[in-house]
Amino acid sequence: MNTKTKAGASEETKPSRRKFFIGAGVAVGAVAAISQTPVGKAVIQEIGSAVKEKSDSKTMTAHMRKYYESTML
């Protein structure tokens, strides 16, 4: 085994920025697709109701409520 094949093998296993962004893009696409299914919509609705229940508590200020409402899609 020469040094070129060793270097090539280590480059294949080394993580790269391109692979990271491709993986992140695939993950975002999968989440977007799943969120449009009936199960995904039910989960989103449940999360929304939990956030709304939490926002009704007395410890949250009006500014905090406005921020959390702005983050909901």
Beta strands, then each sheet from edge to edge (+ up, - down):
end
